[in-house]
Amino acid sequence: MSDAREQAQGPGRGRQERRFQRLLAEWVSLAVSTALILALAVFLVYAGLTNSEGSVVPEVQALPDRAEQQGGMWVLPVRVKNEGRQTLGDLGVELRYTPPGAGEPERVEATIDYLGKRSEKELYFYVPGDPRGMAVEARALHYQIK
């Protein structure tokens, strides 16, 4: 019966139906392809703007106002902050201080094995005199991104 109906409607009817289906499939594949390309473009722009890679500069700050005397030495705290989105390892920290009357600054180093992303730690250095009366400078020397 379906053959009789197709013949009654004409031989071109089946061809038109196939053509319509093919046209519909082409439009659907175009829409899907466009959506995928657009999603990829949005992702790449987002990844470029929120790039977690790149240089991370830890903030190192000596805190001479918080120094305390213990025995014949002074303990000087140094705050180290990692504001980045990556963990730092083997972070070298240098403290330079110039005791009163000394011509050359003294230099002391310490290493932090692990400093997590968006975290901070305090290091404590022994210095021979009151650091509040000295020129004190702390800085990062080197690190690895983990």
ABEGO torsion letter per residue (X at the ends): XAAAAAAAAEAAAAAAAAAAAAAAAAAAAAAAAAAAAAAAAAAAAAAAAABABEBBBBBBBBBAAABBBBEABBBBBBBBBBABABBBBGBBBBBBBBBBGBABBBBBBBBBABBBBGBBBBBBBBBABBAAABBBBBBBABBBBX
